[in-house]
Amino acid sequence: MDNRILLRMCKMSGNEIRYINEAFRDEWVVPLGPNVSGFEKDLEAFLGEDKKVVALSSGTAALHLGLIDLGVGEGDEVMVQSMTFSASVNPIRYLGAVPVLVDSEPLTWNMDASLLDSAIADRLEKTGRLPKAIVTVCLYGMPNDYDAILKVAGKWNIPVLEDAAEAFGSSFRSQRCGTFGEYGVLSFNGNKMITTSGGGALVCPDESAARKTMYYATQARLGYAYYQHEEVGYNYRMSNICAGIGRGQMTVAEEYIAHHRHRHAYYREHLAPLKGITLHDNPDSRFDSNFWLSTILIDPELRVKGEDDAYSAAVTQAIGGAGGVTEAGASVHTDCEPNTNVEAIRIGMAKEGIETRPLWKPMHRQPVFSKFPSYVNGVSESLFHRGLCLPSGPYVSDADADRVIKTLKSLIR
Ligand SMILES: *Cc1c(COP(=O)(O)O)cnc(C)c1O
């Protein structure tokens, strides 16, 4: 590798290949086998709380099946955190259901429980029906305030689907994220806390829910000698090869989580003297984020070198190393974008080979979802204008963090 510092890259422990070799030796290269069940057992032990875990092809697939398990269908409404990655919302649309987007509160950046409460009351008044589910998201690893969220969910008796894709290893009141809802979602995509190259899991409340999830994940086949189907199914199970990578990653999961917390503490110590830069942190002792990404807010008043040219050129490739194909944007600007000082810092860092990224743009400001109902208090949009994600992965060393901090300082006027 060159001397670039990337936002996040997963790291192999060396143990993955052992499990993959076993899979090849025993010809278990299909979506079942000892690595799949072994990985699920590892995850159940890791999460605690007596949950059943079903390994799937992605976190998005897990969200999709979780919604199906909760009975979400055409025309149903689902409350969902607006400040998130699009994958929290897309599966609601796969089902023809209606996402109702709820804004954040400033401490966790996650769903505002009192806004959720009044939004549910308003949906009931407007539609005569209660929403079918509440999708919470532990953004950048920060747990939701589950004291407040679960109180509202309990009051209305609406099940929670917890999107903990970014929060593997985070906890709230010493309970691990992914276990707070009726169902929970984990992701093992190439940029998450641990990876299976691509994959995810649905955390289920019990054995029968897990069996039902497996049934939907394997084309909804009924028990006959021939193929018999009464429902639409999906091909969402994790392969035994990918699960082998997952088992290898589980041998170092605690180490990686500790590394991310160290990375965050190091940034905290060294960014503290910088005026106008605020590191996002655990609001109080109930929260223990995995700090999957360390993120900062930049004061709009902070003057930064290169601000005047910040939006002078279109971004020509996808920002970030995760790959995939992006369509070219139609213009340099959209009607909701990071402040010029944030973009100037991003460009200034990129010139020094340091990858940063704006915060996730709220879903109620995304053209694809803007026509759906939203309950907004301005928090997520204000965060998006001011925020930036810093390099945080297992490859980011103290020396790398020093370079990030030094470059950031040099950009402030
Ligand atoms: C990554 C991510 C997902 C989707 O997980 P995949 O495994 O990539 O499908 C869902 N929600 C959030 C918040 C994510 O960050």
The ligand as a MOL file (V3000), in Angstrom:
LIG
                    3D

  0  0  0     0  0            999 V3000
M  V30 BEGIN CTAB
M  V30 COUNTS 15 15 0 0 0
M  V30 BEGIN ATOM
M  V30 1 C -24.0630 -0.8580 5.8930 0
M  V30 2 C -25.3830 -0.4960 6.4100 0
M  V30 3 C -26.5180 -1.2500 6.0840 0
M  V30 4 C -26.5220 -2.3320 5.0390 0
M  V30 5 O -25.6910 -3.3790 5.2430 0
M  V30 6 P -25.1330 -4.2000 3.9660 0
M  V30 7 O -24.5180 -5.3860 4.5680 0
M  V30 8 O -24.1570 -3.2950 3.2760 0
M  V30 9 O -26.3080 -4.5200 3.0950 0
M  V30 10 C -27.7190 -0.9240 6.6830 0
M  V30 11 N -27.8110 0.0970 7.5410 0
M  V30 12 C -26.7550 0.8630 7.8670 0
M  V30 13 C -26.9300 1.9540 8.8600 0
M  V30 14 C -25.5060 0.5970 7.3070 0
M  V30 15 O -24.4630 1.3760 7.6170 0
M  V30 END ATOM
M  V30 BEGIN BOND
M  V30 1 1 1 2
M  V30 2 1 2 3
M  V30 3 2 2 14
M  V30 4 1 3 4
M  V30 5 2 3 10
M  V30 6 1 4 5
M  V30 7 1 5 6
M  V30 8 2 6 7
M  V30 9 1 6 8
M  V30 10 1 6 9
M  V30 11 1 10 11
M  V30 12 2 11 12
M  V30 13 1 12 13
M  V30 14 1 12 14
M  V30 15 1 14 15
M  V30 END BOND
M  V30 END CTAB
M  END
